[in-house]
Amino acid sequence: MTASIPPLSRRARSVSAEVAAHLEGLIISGELRAGDRLPPERELAANMNISRSSLRQAMFELESKKLIERRQGRGSTVADTPYMAAELAGSLAETEIELGHASELRDLVEPRIAQLAALRAVESNLLSLENVLGRCRDGNSADESLRLDIEFHALLAHAAQNPLLVTLCTMTTEWTRRTRTLSHRTKRGRRVSLDGHRQIYEAVARHDGASAAVAMEQHLREVRELSLHTGRR
């Protein structure tokens, strides 16, 4: 079955970067799932009102990020999680993992992810991150705020251009979901989370790796403190 692609919101940026960011966001948010077949190139370009050359550039970028697979005669499909990575995540998820250990791993991994994202992010990555931040508002529910939080960190991991870091980010997200849920229960918690994301994004957009790592360290520290405070209530 061919996937349905939502309309593209156009801005004054590189067309191919906007298309890559749009499709990447749909894949990471789960709107496009592993195995989904994308519409034929001619149809997709017409639906998005872009040239086929711009679409091809975007598809090449997504393929290089291992988000889609393109095969002659079969078209393009959303890529699956690498087998070994999925097996690792599944086996570890079945064990008793203490929350403190998962948080410690996150403290080690995510600042490095932010640093690499700042050094390696291309225009489509920045557009995807901007899009998530643009959907964060004071009126967001706790569930929506948490969903956007997870999407932001996933996009950041993809911007680091290392699939193993993406896998680690996915696993730590699952293991720390309880902590993150607590931090999004209150309006103050949601605001603190968003402010942290904005500071991280600004450093990434400047391609300032050191500042991005520091901003992530501060963000994780603030989230942990909020979770502990909320959990005592």
KADA-V483366 format. One record per pair of residues at least 12 apart in sequence whose ideal C-beta (glycine too) atoms are under 6 Angstrom apart, sorted by the first residue. I is the first residue (numbers start at 0). J is the second residue. D is the distance in whole Angstrom. If there is no record, write none. Layout:
# KADA-V483366
I|J|D + I|J|D
This chain:
# KADA-V483366
1|36|5 + 1|38|5 + 2|31|6 + 2|35|4 + 2|37|6 + 7|21|5 + 7|47|5 + 13|122|6 + 14|49|6 + 14|53|4 + 15|53|5 + 15|56|4 + 15|57|5 + 16|122|4 + 16|123|4 + 18|57|4 + 19|57|4 + 19|60|5 + 19|61|6 + 19|123|4 + 20|123|4 + 20|126|4 + 20|127|4 + 22|61|6 + 23|127|5 + 24|127|5 + 24|130|6 + 26|66|5 + 26|77|6 + 27|153|5 + 27|154|6 + 28|150|5 + 31|77|5 + 33|77|5 + 33|79|4 + 35|77|5 + 36|74|6 + 36|76|5 + 37|75|4 + 65|78|6 + 65|162|6 + 66|78|6 + 84|166|4 + 88|170|5 + 96|174|5 + 101|171|6 + 101|174|4 + 101|175|5 + 102|175|6 + 104|171|6 + 105|171|5 + 105|175|6 + 106|219|6 + 108|167|5 + 109|215|5 + 110|212|4 + 110|215|4 + 110|216|5 + 112|155|6 + 112|156|5 + 112|159|5 + 112|164|5 + 113|199|6 + 113|211|4 + 113|212|5 + 113|215|4 + 114|208|4 + 114|211|5 + 114|212|4 + 115|159|4 + 116|155|5 + 116|158|4 + 116|159|5 + 116|203|5 + 117|202|6 + 117|203|4 + 117|206|5 + 117|207|6 + 117|208|4 + 117|211|4 + 118|208|5 + 119|160|5 + 120|158|4 + 120|203|6 + 124|158|4 + 125|204|6 + 127|154|5 + 128|154|5 + 128|200|5 + 131|147|6 + 131|150|5 + 131|151|5 + 134|147|6 + 135|147|5 + 135|193|5 + 141|183|5 + 141|184|6 + 144|183|5 + 144|189|4 + 145|183|5 + 148|192|6 + 149|172|6 + 151|196|5 + 156|168|4 + 178|226|5 + 181|226|4 + 181|229|5 + 181|230|5 + 182|222|5 + 182|225|5 + 182|226|5 + 184|229|6 + 188|225|5 + 191|221|5 + 195|218|3 + 198|214|4 + 199|211|6 + 199|214|4 + 199|215|6 + 202|214|5
